[in-house]
Amino acid sequence: MKLTKKLQVTEAQQAIEALVAAAPQLSKGRLKDAMNKGAVLWRRGKQNKRMRRAQADLLPGDSLELNYDEQLLQRSCDPAVLIHEARGYSVWFKPAGMLSQGNEWGDHLALLRFAELHWQGKRQVFLLHRLDREASGLVLIAHTKQAAAAFSLMIQQHKIEKEYRIEVKGQLSDELLAEGQLTAVLDDKACTTEFELESYSEEHRSSIIRVKLITGRKHQIRRHFALAGHPVMGDPAYGSGNKNEQGLMLQAVKLKFICPFRKTAMEFELPAHLVQL
């Protein structure tokens, strides 16, 4: 079952009672589960957040939006792994199948929510960059507004080095390897993907590639290599003949930057036991 319900509150009542009246086809248990998993959005004036407490008091003028997807709410994924914790930020491993952050349909499969629950709400969490749901690897999260602003500026200025490891279909030509970059325009914007060959498997007819993004367009790595005729293995959206039972072969394997607070060089590499390819 999948449904969306939007309701305006006209009288004081508890959130669960308003939802039961708006969606009588769903039991209280299912509605409470949806609330806990972030599928109910609440607005009061300029405030807009997820409503998780079934007994929360609503006031006239409030609004609720329920986005219920039974199949999605029943999904699960591997847990995220805390790689490094500092005062203003932390580095996490996001597994494949986990969103970087939630959407209107919930956040129980989101890294940001996982981190929030890890610290039991005692630390703020600000997502600084994203990985596609199908991808896995290192993600940086800030814990103060000051840290979020500092790291966001560093990202804009290309002062955070991110390295990826991918498996692509086929063997890259000597000409393409010598060029070492893909520059096809995406979304009417110039962008560059730098890469180098790590290995080629004749058995699997695929290549392992190390990649650095000079720019950050949506699905840039996946789109660039698909356009070059070497789609990422397991990519459900780009390329053909690149199906793979293990899923999308794309991992963010390294983060490197100068800490904006301690002014020391920081480098994080994906631990061996989390490496996918």
ZADO-1210 file (C-alpha; in nm, 4 decimals, padded with zeros to 6 digits):
<atoms>
<atom x="00.0000" y="00.0000" z="00.0000" code="MET" pos="1"/>
<atom x="00.1193" y="00.3472" z="-00.0879" code="LYS" pos="2"/>
<atom x="-00.0635" y="00.6702" z="-00.0083" code="LEU" pos="3"/>
<atom x="-00.0173" y="01.0381" z="00.0712" code="THR" pos="4"/>
<atom x="-00.2477" y="01.2326" z="00.3032" code="LYS" pos="5"/>
<atom x="-00.2294" y="01.6054" z="00.3742" code="LYS" pos="6"/>
<atom x="-00.4429" y="01.7497" z="00.6520" code="LEU" pos="7"/>
<atom x="-00.5010" y="02.0858" z="00.8132" code="GLN" pos="8"/>
<atom x="-00.5647" y="02.0802" z="01.1875" code="VAL" pos="9"/>
<atom x="-00.8792" y="02.2713" z="01.2865" code="THR" pos="10"/>
<atom x="-00.8990" y="02.1735" z="01.6525" code="GLU" pos="11"/>
<atom x="-00.6543" y="02.0786" z="01.9265" code="ALA" pos="12"/>
<atom x="-00.5867" y="01.7037" z="01.9288" code="GLN" pos="13"/>
<atom x="-00.3106" y="01.4474" z="01.9424" code="GLN" pos="14"/>
<atom x="-00.1146" y="01.3706" z="01.6273" code="ALA" pos="15"/>
<atom x="-00.2118" y="01.0028" z="01.6188" code="ILE" pos="16"/>
<atom x="-00.5832" y="01.0849" z="01.6412" code="GLU" pos="17"/>
<atom x="-00.5581" y="01.3238" z="01.3474" code="ALA" pos="18"/>
<atom x="-00.3783" y="01.0611" z="01.1414" code="LEU" pos="19"/>
<atom x="-00.6270" y="00.7850" z="01.2290" code="VAL" pos="20"/>
<atom x="-00.9109" y="01.0078" z="01.1096" code="ALA" pos="21"/>
<atom x="-00.7270" y="01.0979" z="00.7886" code="ALA" pos="22"/>
<atom x="-00.6144" y="00.7425" z="00.7060" code="ALA" pos="23"/>
<atom x="-00.8671" y="00.4975" z="00.8581" code="PRO" pos="24"/>
<atom x="-00.7346" y="00.2165" z="00.6373" code="GLN" pos="25"/>
<atom x="-00.4186" y="00.2102" z="00.8484" code="LEU" pos="26"/>
<atom x="-00.4059" y="00.0773" z="01.2036" code="SER" pos="27"/>
<atom x="-00.2630" y="00.2840" z="01.4888" code="LYS" pos="28"/>
<atom x="00.0303" y="00.0451" z="01.4981" code="GLY" pos="29"/>
<atom x="00.1166" y="00.1069" z="01.1332" code="ARG" pos="30"/>
<atom x="00.0765" y="00.4810" z="01.1739" code="LEU" pos="31"/>
<atom x="00.3014" y="00.4875" z="01.4801" code="LYS" pos="32"/>
<atom x="00.5617" y="00.2842" z="01.2903" code="ASP" pos="33"/>
<atom x="00.5438" y="00.5316" z="01.0007" code="ALA" pos="34"/>
<atom x="00.5867" y="00.8229" z="01.2419" code="MET" pos="35"/>
<atom x="00.8870" y="00.6620" z="01.4074" code="ASN" pos="36"/>
<atom x="01.0441" y="00.6062" z="01.0660" code="LYS" pos="37"/>
<atom x="01.0025" y="00.9694" z="00.9644" code="GLY" pos="38"/>
<atom x="00.7134" y="00.9379" z="00.7183" code="ALA" pos="39"/>
<atom x="00.5018" y="01.2122" z="00.8811" code="VAL" pos="40"/>
<atom x="00.5917" y="01.5782" z="00.8259" code="LEU" pos="41"/>
<atom x="00.4626" y="01.8516" z="01.0594" code="TRP" pos="42"/>
<atom x="00.4381" y="02.2229" z="00.9944" code="ARG" pos="43"/>
<atom x="00.3568" y="02.5022" z="01.2392" code="ARG" pos="44"/>
<atom x="00.4196" y="02.8501" z="01.1088" code="GLY" pos="45"/>
<atom x="00.7817" y="02.8550" z="00.9907" code="LYS" pos="46"/>
<atom x="00.8623" y="02.5325" z="01.1748" code="GLN" pos="47"/>
<atom x="00.8787" y="02.2267" z="00.9537" code="ASN" pos="48"/>
<atom x="01.0082" y="01.8905" z="01.0771" code="LYS" pos="49"/>
<atom x="00.9275" y="01.5230" z="01.1125" code="ARG" pos="50"/>
<atom x="00.6587" y="01.4325" z="01.3630" code="MET" pos="51"/>
<atom x="00.7594" y="01.1171" z="01.5506" code="ARG" pos="52"/>
<atom x="00.5596" y="01.1374" z="01.8767" code="ARG" pos="53"/>
<atom x="00.2152" y="00.9830" z="01.8427" code="ALA" pos="54"/>
<atom x="00.0868" y="01.1721" z="02.1493" code="GLN" pos="55"/>
<atom x="00.2247" y="01.5104" z="02.0405" code="ALA" pos="56"/>
<atom x="-00.0310" y="01.7897" z="02.0790" code="ASP" pos="57"/>
<atom x="-00.1448" y="01.9639" z="01.7618" code="LEU" pos="58"/>
<atom x="-00.2919" y="02.3128" z="01.7474" code="LEU" pos="59"/>
<atom x="-00.5366" y="02.4698" z="01.5037" code="PRO" pos="60"/>
<atom x="-00.3430" y="02.5893" z="01.2021" code="GLY" pos="61"/>
<atom x="-00.0902" y="02.3054" z="01.2164" code="ASP" pos="62"/>
<atom x="-00.0600" y="02.0762" z="00.9162" code="SER" pos="63"/>
<atom x="00.0489" y="01.7145" z="00.8793" code="LEU" pos="64"/>
<atom x="00.1578" y="01.5208" z="00.5737" code="GLU" pos="65"/>
<atom x="00.1655" y="01.1421" z="00.5789" code="LEU" pos="66"/>
<atom x="00.3651" y="00.9675" z="00.3060" code="ASN" pos="67"/>
<atom x="00.3064" y="00.5966" z="00.3573" code="TYR" pos="68"/>
<atom x="00.4834" y="00.3347" z="00.1470" code="ASP" pos="69"/>
<atom x="00.4391" y="-00.0057" z="00.3074" code="GLU" pos="70"/>
<atom x="00.7111" y="-00.1692" z="00.0974" code="GLN" pos="71"/>
<atom x="00.9632" y="00.1047" z="00.1733" code="LEU" pos="72"/>
<atom x="00.8872" y="00.1102" z="00.5464" code="LEU" pos="73"/>
<atom x="00.9523" y="-00.2640" z="00.5665" code="GLN" pos="74"/>
<atom x="01.2955" y="-00.2379" z="00.4064" code="ARG" pos="75"/>
<atom x="01.6181" y="-00.2689" z="00.6022" code="SER" pos="76"/>
<atom x="01.9868" y="-00.2304" z="00.5243" code="CYS" pos="77"/>
<atom x="02.3236" y="-00.2899" z="00.6857" code="ASP" pos="78"/>
<atom x="02.4152" y="-00.0444" z="00.9628" code="PRO" pos="79"/>
<atom x="02.6489" y="00.2477" z="00.9053" code="ALA" pos="80"/>
<atom x="02.9935" y="00.2300" z="01.0679" code="VAL" pos="81"/>
<atom x="03.1601" y="00.5145" z="01.2582" code="LEU" pos="82"/>
<atom x="03.5160" y="00.5463" z="01.1218" code="ILE" pos="83"/>
<atom x="03.6378" y="00.8554" z="01.3076" code="HIS" pos="84"/>
<atom x="03.4907" y="01.0947" z="01.5643" code="GLU" pos="85"/>
<atom x="03.6149" y="01.4480" z="01.6262" code="ALA" pos="86"/>
<atom x="03.4622" y="01.7339" z="01.8183" code="ARG" pos="87"/>
<atom x="03.3118" y="01.9123" z="01.5205" code="GLY" pos="88"/>
<atom x="03.2725" y="01.6295" z="01.2697" code="TYR" pos="89"/>
<atom x="03.2733" y="01.2559" z="01.2151" code="SER" pos="90"/>
<atom x="03.3520" y="01.0217" z="00.9260" code="VAL" pos="91"/>
<atom x="03.1174" y="00.7329" z="00.8503" code="TRP" pos="92"/>
<atom x="03.0968" y="00.4334" z="00.6231" code="PHE" pos="93"/>
<atom x="02.7625" y="00.4392" z="00.4429" code="LYS" pos="94"/>
<atom x="02.6639" y="00.0925" z="00.3190" code="PRO" pos="95"/>
<atom x="02.4940" y="00.0283" z="-00.0126" code="ALA" pos="96"/>
<atom x="02.1164" y="00.0501" z="00.0197" code="GLY" pos="97"/>
<atom x="02.1280" y="00.3359" z="00.2709" code="MET" pos="98"/>
<atom x="02.0286" y="00.6896" z="00.1747" code="LEU" pos="99"/>
<atom x="02.2573" y="00.9755" z="00.2708" code="SER" pos="100"/>
<atom x="01.9572" y="01.1603" z="00.4136" code="GLN" pos="101"/>
<atom x="01.5847" y="01.0979" z="00.4340" code="GLY" pos="102"/>
<atom x="01.3076" y="01.2222" z="00.2083" code="ASN" pos="103"/>
<atom x="00.9330" y="01.2748" z="00.2427" code="GLU" pos="104"/>
<atom x="00.8802" y="00.8964" z="00.2584" code="TRP" pos="105"/>
<atom x="01.0925" y="00.8531" z="00.5699" code="GLY" pos="106"/>
<atom x="01.4463" y="00.8499" z="00.7055" code="ASP" pos="107"/>
<atom x="01.4858" y="00.5135" z="00.8794" code="HIS" pos="108"/>
<atom x="01.7226" y="00.4041" z="00.5994" code="LEU" pos="109"/>
<atom x="01.9257" y="00.7255" z="00.6069" code="ALA" pos="110"/>
<atom x="02.2807" y="00.7807" z="00.7293" code="LEU" pos="111"/>
<atom x="02.1929" y="01.1144" z="00.8874" code="LEU" pos="112"/>
<atom x="01.9204" y="00.9531" z="01.1012" code="ARG" pos="113"/>
<atom x="02.1527" y="00.6658" z="01.1907" code="PHE" pos="114"/>
<atom x="02.4129" y="00.9144" z="01.3155" code="ALA" pos="115"/>
<atom x="02.1479" y="01.1098" z="01.5055" code="GLU" pos="116"/>
<atom x="02.0340" y="00.7939" z="01.6850" code="LEU" pos="117"/>
<atom x="02.3942" y="00.6920" z="01.7518" code="HIS" pos="118"/>
<atom x="02.4369" y="01.0017" z="01.9697" code="TRP" pos="119"/>
<atom x="02.0790" y="00.9764" z="02.0986" code="GLN" pos="120"/>
<atom x="02.0035" y="01.3266" z="01.9756" code="GLY" pos="121"/>
<atom x="02.2788" y="01.4829" z="02.1918" code="LYS" pos="122"/>
<atom x="02.4782" y="01.6026" z="01.8909" code="ARG" pos="123"/>
<atom x="02.3583" y="01.7952" z="01.5879" code="GLN" pos="124"/>
<atom x="02.4132" y="01.6302" z="01.2512" code="VAL" pos="125"/>
<atom x="02.4699" y="01.8150" z="00.9230" code="PHE" pos="126"/>
<atom x="02.5249" y="01.6247" z="00.5998" code="LEU" pos="127"/>
<atom x="02.8132" y="01.7798" z="00.4027" code="LEU" pos="128"/>
<atom x="02.8059" y="01.5688" z="00.0848" code="HIS" pos="129"/>
<atom x="02.6129" y="01.2735" z="-00.0523" code="ARG" pos="130"/>
<atom x="02.6592" y="00.9271" z="-00.1910" code="LEU" pos="131"/>
<atom x="02.3968" y="00.7613" z="-00.4096" code="ASP" pos="132"/>
<atom x="02.1794" y="00.5066" z="-00.2313" code="ARG" pos="133"/>
<atom x="02.3310" y="00.2228" z="-00.4372" code="GLU" pos="134"/>
<atom x="02.6894" y="00.3334" z="-00.3621" code="ALA" pos="135"/>
<atom x="02.8908" y="00.2811" z="-00.0456" code="SER" pos="136"/>
<atom x="03.1862" y="00.4482" z="00.1204" code="GLY" pos="137"/>
<atom x="03.3090" y="00.7387" z="00.3302" code="LEU" pos="138"/>
<atom x="03.0834" y="01.0318" z="00.4174" code="VAL" pos="139"/>
<atom x="03.1631" y="01.3384" z="00.6278" code="LEU" pos="140"/>
<atom x="02.9100" y="01.4708" z="00.8815" code="ILE" pos="141"/>
<atom x="02.9407" y="01.7976" z="01.0770" code="ALA" pos="142"/>
<atom x="02.8145" y="01.8405" z="01.4346" code="HIS" pos="143"/>
<atom x="02.8016" y="02.2182" z="01.4742" code="THR" pos="144"/>
<atom x="02.6846" y="02.4985" z="01.2485" code="LYS" pos="145"/>
<atom x="03.0377" y="02.6394" z="01.2589" code="GLN" pos="146"/>
<atom x="03.1859" y="02.3104" z="01.1379" code="ALA" pos="147"/>
<atom x="02.9167" y="02.2716" z="00.8714" code="ALA" pos="148"/>
<atom x="02.9915" y="02.6204" z="00.7357" code="ALA" pos="149"/>
<atom x="03.3689" y="02.5633" z="00.7401" code="ALA" pos="150"/>
<atom x="03.3529" y="02.2277" z="00.5616" code="PHE" pos="151"/>
<atom x="03.0916" y="02.3492" z="00.3123" code="SER" pos="152"/>
<atom x="03.3247" y="02.6327" z="00.2135" code="LEU" pos="153"/>
<atom x="03.6122" y="02.3862" z="00.1757" code="MET" pos="154"/>
<atom x="03.3971" y="02.1699" z="-00.0524" code="ILE" pos="155"/>
<atom x="03.3086" y="02.4732" z="-00.2656" code="GLN" pos="156"/>
<atom x="03.6776" y="02.5610" z="-00.2896" code="GLN" pos="157"/>
<atom x="03.7713" y="02.1998" z="-00.3771" code="HIS" pos="158"/>
<atom x="03.9836" y="02.1691" z="-00.0641" code="LYS" pos="159"/>
<atom x="03.8463" y="01.8278" z="00.0313" code="ILE" pos="160"/>
<atom x="03.9943" y="01.5506" z="-00.1812" code="GLU" pos="161"/>
<atom x="03.7631" y="01.2547" z="-00.2448" code="LYS" pos="162"/>
<atom x="03.8778" y="00.9369" z="-00.4110" code="GLU" pos="163"/>
<atom x="03.6550" y="00.6625" z="-00.5468" code="TYR" pos="164"/>
<atom x="03.7149" y="00.3078" z="-00.6650" code="ARG" pos="165"/>
<atom x="03.4900" y="00.1626" z="-00.9340" code="ILE" pos="166"/>
<atom x="03.4592" y="-00.1433" z="-01.1529" code="GLU" pos="167"/>
<atom x="03.3591" y="-00.0674" z="-01.5101" code="VAL" pos="168"/>
<atom x="03.2634" y="-00.2808" z="-01.8059" code="LYS" pos="169"/>
<atom x="03.5338" y="-00.3651" z="-02.0571" code="GLY" pos="170"/>
<atom x="03.8943" y="-00.2680" z="-02.1157" code="GLN" pos="171"/>
<atom x="03.9760" y="00.0993" z="-02.1562" code="LEU" pos="172"/>
<atom x="04.1713" y="00.1944" z="-02.4669" code="SER" pos="173"/>
<atom x="04.5305" y="00.3111" z="-02.4433" code="ASP" pos="174"/>
<atom x="04.4196" y="00.6479" z="-02.5793" code="GLU" pos="175"/>
<atom x="04.1577" y="00.6918" z="-02.3077" code="LEU" pos="176"/>
<atom x="04.3998" y="00.5820" z="-02.0350" code="LEU" pos="177"/>
<atom x="04.6628" y="00.8252" z="-02.1599" code="ALA" pos="178"/>
<atom x="04.4108" y="01.1088" z="-02.1472" code="GLU" pos="179"/>
<atom x="04.3202" y="01.0151" z="-01.7899" code="GLY" pos="180"/>
<atom x="04.0066" y="01.2262" z="-01.7681" code="GLN" pos="181"/>
<atom x="03.6479" y="01.2508" z="-01.8885" code="LEU" pos="182"/>
<atom x="03.5076" y="01.5942" z="-01.9650" code="THR" pos="183"/>
<atom x="03.1663" y="01.5407" z="-02.1241" code="ALA" pos="184"/>
<atom x="02.9297" y="01.8263" z="-02.0376" code="VAL" pos="185"/>
<atom x="02.6554" y="01.7230" z="-01.7929" code="LEU" pos="186"/>
<atom x="02.3386" y="01.9236" z="-01.7296" code="ASP" pos="187"/>
<atom x="02.4784" y="02.1990" z="-01.9534" code="ASP" pos="188"/>
<atom x="02.7729" y="02.2430" z="-01.7174" code="LYS" pos="189"/>
<atom x="03.1412" y="02.1703" z="-01.7633" code="ALA" pos="190"/>
<atom x="03.2798" y="01.8933" z="-01.5404" code="CYS" pos="191"/>
<atom x="03.5886" y="01.6779" z="-01.5127" code="THR" pos="192"/>
<atom x="03.6434" y="01.3257" z="-01.3849" code="THR" pos="193"/>
<atom x="04.0082" y="01.2223" z="-01.3450" code="GLU" pos="194"/>
<atom x="04.0965" y="00.8525" z="-01.3336" code="PHE" pos="195"/>
<atom x="04.3698" y="00.5925" z="-01.3583" code="GLU" pos="196"/>
<atom x="04.3617" y="00.2203" z="-01.4208" code="LEU" pos="197"/>
<atom x="04.4291" y="-00.0087" z="-01.1273" code="GLU" pos="198"/>
<atom x="04.3754" y="-00.3451" z="-01.2979" code="SER" pos="199"/>
<atom x="04.1956" y="-00.5250" z="-01.5793" code="TYR" pos="200"/>
<atom x="04.0388" y="-00.8724" z="-01.5503" code="SER" pos="201"/>
<atom x="04.0195" y="-01.0717" z="-01.8714" code="GLU" pos="202"/>
<atom x="03.8034" y="-01.3269" z="-01.6886" code="GLU" pos="203"/>
<atom x="03.5386" y="-01.0728" z="-01.5932" code="HIS" pos="204"/>
<atom x="03.6005" y="-00.8393" z="-01.8874" code="ARG" pos="205"/>
<atom x="03.6025" y="-00.5468" z="-01.6478" code="SER" pos="206"/>
<atom x="03.8442" y="-00.2828" z="-01.5166" code="SER" pos="207"/>
<atom x="03.9092" y="-00.1485" z="-01.1669" code="ILE" pos="208"/>
<atom x="03.9533" y="00.2295" z="-01.1798" code="ILE" pos="209"/>
<atom x="04.0628" y="00.4919" z="-00.9263" code="ARG" pos="210"/>
<atom x="03.8668" y="00.8148" z="-00.9684" code="VAL" pos="211"/>
<atom x="03.8929" y="01.1742" z="-00.8462" code="LYS" pos="212"/>
<atom x="03.6140" y="01.4251" z="-00.9030" code="LEU" pos="213"/>
<atom x="03.7214" y="01.7752" z="-00.9982" code="ILE" pos="214"/>
<atom x="03.3564" y="01.8834" z="-01.0066" code="THR" pos="215"/>
<atom x="03.0451" y="01.7373" z="-00.8500" code="GLY" pos="216"/>
<atom x="02.7500" y="01.6917" z="-01.0848" code="ARG" pos="217"/>
<atom x="02.4685" y="01.4494" z="-01.0099" code="LYS" pos="218"/>
<atom x="02.5788" y="01.0894" z="-01.0807" code="HIS" pos="219"/>
<atom x="02.8886" y="01.2338" z="-01.2478" code="GLN" pos="220"/>
<atom x="03.1077" y="00.9240" z="-01.2275" code="ILE" pos="221"/>
<atom x="02.8293" y="00.6926" z="-01.3405" code="ARG" pos="222"/>
<atom x="02.7213" y="00.9151" z="-01.6289" code="ARG" pos="223"/>
<atom x="03.0720" y="00.9957" z="-01.7507" code="HIS" pos="224"/>
<atom x="03.1829" y="00.6328" z="-01.7703" code="PHE" pos="225"/>
<atom x="02.8554" y="00.5243" z="-01.9300" code="ALA" pos="226"/>
<atom x="02.9006" y="00.7924" z="-02.1973" code="LEU" pos="227"/>
<atom x="03.2567" y="00.6706" z="-02.2507" code="ALA" pos="228"/>
<atom x="03.1247" y="00.3208" z="-02.3228" code="GLY" pos="229"/>
<atom x="03.2422" y="00.1740" z="-01.9922" code="HIS" pos="230"/>
<atom x="02.9435" y="00.1849" z="-01.7523" code="PRO" pos="231"/>
<atom x="02.9945" y="00.1073" z="-01.3851" code="VAL" pos="232"/>
<atom x="02.9110" y="-00.2554" z="-01.3141" code="MET" pos="233"/>
<atom x="02.5793" y="-00.3030" z="-01.1376" code="GLY" pos="234"/>
<atom x="02.4542" y="00.0446" z="-01.2270" code="ASP" pos="235"/>
<atom x="02.0732" y="00.0248" z="-01.2471" code="PRO" pos="236"/>
<atom x="02.0358" y="00.3570" z="-01.4301" code="ALA" pos="237"/>
<atom x="02.3216" y="00.4027" z="-01.6771" code="TYR" pos="238"/>
<atom x="02.4712" y="00.1765" z="-01.9409" code="GLY" pos="239"/>
<atom x="02.3831" y="-00.1652" z="-02.0791" code="SER" pos="240"/>
<atom x="02.5321" y="-00.5104" z="-02.0432" code="GLY" pos="241"/>
<atom x="02.6667" y="-00.4137" z="-01.6999" code="ASN" pos="242"/>
<atom x="02.4403" y="-00.6102" z="-01.4671" code="LYS" pos="243"/>
<atom x="02.6042" y="-00.7380" z="-01.1524" code="ASN" pos="244"/>
<atom x="02.4617" y="-00.9485" z="-00.8693" code="GLU" pos="245"/>
<atom x="02.6751" y="-00.7687" z="-00.6104" code="GLN" pos="246"/>
<atom x="02.5127" y="-00.4335" z="-00.6864" code="GLY" pos="247"/>
<atom x="02.6702" y="-00.1039" z="-00.7871" code="LEU" pos="248"/>
<atom x="03.0500" y="-00.1313" z="-00.7969" code="MET" pos="249"/>
<atom x="03.1273" y="00.2205" z="-00.6755" code="LEU" pos="250"/>
<atom x="03.2855" y="00.3079" z="-00.3418" code="GLN" pos="251"/>
<atom x="03.4126" y="00.6314" z="-00.1902" code="ALA" pos="252"/>
<atom x="03.7410" y="00.5026" z="-00.0508" code="VAL" pos="253"/>
<atom x="03.9372" y="00.8086" z="00.0635" code="LYS" pos="254"/>
<atom x="03.8857" y="01.1536" z="00.2172" code="LEU" pos="255"/>
<atom x="04.1726" y="01.4004" z="00.2586" code="LYS" pos="256"/>
<atom x="04.1671" y="01.7569" z="00.3939" code="PHE" pos="257"/>
<atom x="04.3221" y="02.0061" z="00.6323" code="ILE" pos="258"/>
<atom x="04.1141" y="02.0199" z="00.9513" code="CYS" pos="259"/>
<atom x="03.9659" y="02.3729" z="00.9588" code="PRO" pos="260"/>
<atom x="04.0040" y="02.3866" z="01.3390" code="PHE" pos="261"/>
<atom x="04.3277" y="02.2058" z="01.4243" code="ARG" pos="262"/>
<atom x="04.4966" y="02.2949" z="01.0931" code="LYS" pos="263"/>
<atom x="04.6376" y="01.9440" z="01.0676" code="THR" pos="264"/>
<atom x="04.6338" y="01.7145" z="00.7644" code="ALA" pos="265"/>
<atom x="04.3645" y="01.4473" z="00.7938" code="MET" pos="266"/>
<atom x="04.3361" y="01.1429" z="00.5707" code="GLU" pos="267"/>
<atom x="04.0820" y="00.8628" z="00.5964" code="PHE" pos="268"/>
<atom x="04.0856" y="00.5457" z="00.3898" code="GLU" pos="269"/>
<atom x="03.8178" y="00.2793" z="00.3821" code="LEU" pos="270"/>
<atom x="03.9180" y="-00.0112" z="00.6138" code="PRO" pos="271"/>
<atom x="04.0014" y="-00.3323" z="00.4302" code="ALA" pos="272"/>
<atom x="03.7076" y="-00.5260" z="00.5749" code="HIS" pos="273"/>
<atom x="03.4640" y="-00.2741" z="00.4226" code="LEU" pos="274"/>
<atom x="03.6203" y="-00.2696" z="00.0756" code="VAL" pos="275"/>
<atom x="03.3751" y="-00.4044" z="-00.1811" code="GLN" pos="276"/>
<atom x="03.6050" y="-00.4442" z="-00.4812" code="LEU" pos="277"/>
</atoms>
